[in-house]
């Protein structure tokens, strides 16, 4: 899919940004609270970030020892929109609120062919 904008801007790439985290928690109850915090904070960004066309948050149910606890799946209309998201005040607020909740982070950004 190609997104178009104003005159002279040309075609935009559809960019996917996927982030997975392990979260802190000494018990299942504490871990569930951490997952809930991450999920609700990121879902609160829906409709706020310019150029973000999709946002999903998924919680792992497998509980295998090598799985991450939660995943953020987002799509952006361009690399520039993804770059702007990284410094958007709403995103920075979420990142700061979750400092210390996420103990491991994995990320993949790619352009959809």
N, C-alpha and C positions, 0 to 999 in steps of 0.2 A: 504494500500500500504506500502511496506517495502522498505527502501532505504539501499543500501549496500555501504560500502567504503572499504578501504584497508584491507589487510590480518590482521586478528585478531581483527578487529574493531567490528565485529558482526552486528546485525540488529540495525537499528536506528528507533526511534519513530517519527511519523509524528506529529508535535506540531503545534497547532493553537494559535495565539496571536491576540486577538480582543480588540481594544481600541475605546471608544466612548467619544466624547467631546461636551460640550456646549462651545460656543465661545463668545467673547465680541462683543458688538455692540449696540449702543443706537438707531440705526435706521436700517431698513432693508438693506439699502445700506452699512452701516458700518459692519453689520453682514455678508453680502455677501462677503465683502472684506476679513473679517477674515476667513471665510470658504474657500475662494479661496486660501488664503495664506497657510492654513493647507494642503489643497488638493495638491497644486503644490509642496510644500516642500517634503511631504512624497512620492508622485509619483516620485520625483527625486531620490529616493533611489533604484528604480527598477534596478536590474542588478548589484548593487554595493555591496550588503551585502552577503558575503559567507554563504551558507547554507539556504538562504531565497529562497523558491521555488515558492511563490505566494505573490503578493501584490495587494490589491484592496482598493480604497478609495471611499466611498459612501456618498452622501449628502442627508439628510432627506428632503423629499418633503411634509410630512404630516403637519408640522407646529403645531402639537398639543403641548400643554404647557409642557407635561412631556417627550417629545422626545428629544434626543440629536441631535445636529446639523450635526455631521459628524462622520463617523466610519472608522477605519482602520482595514482591515482584512488581516492577513498575515499567511503564513505557513512556517515552518522551518523543516529541515530534522532531527533535534534532539533538545533536551533540551540544549545541549552544544551550538548549533548554535544560539538559542534564547538568551542564556546568553551572547554570543559574540556580538550579535546585540545590546544589552543594553549598551555596552561600546564602540561600533564601532565609530570612529571619525566622520563619515558622519552622523550617527544617532544623536550623541551628538550635532553636529552643527545644525541640524534641530531643535532639542529640545531647544537649546539656542535661535535660531532665533525666535521661536514661544513663548518664555517666555512672559506671560501677555496676549497672544491672547486667550488661552484656559482657561476658568474660572471654569470648572468642568471636571473631568476625571473619567471614569469607565473602568475597564480592566478585561478580563478573559483570562487565559492561560489554555489549556487542551491538553491532548494527545488523538488523534483519536484512538478509539478501533479497 
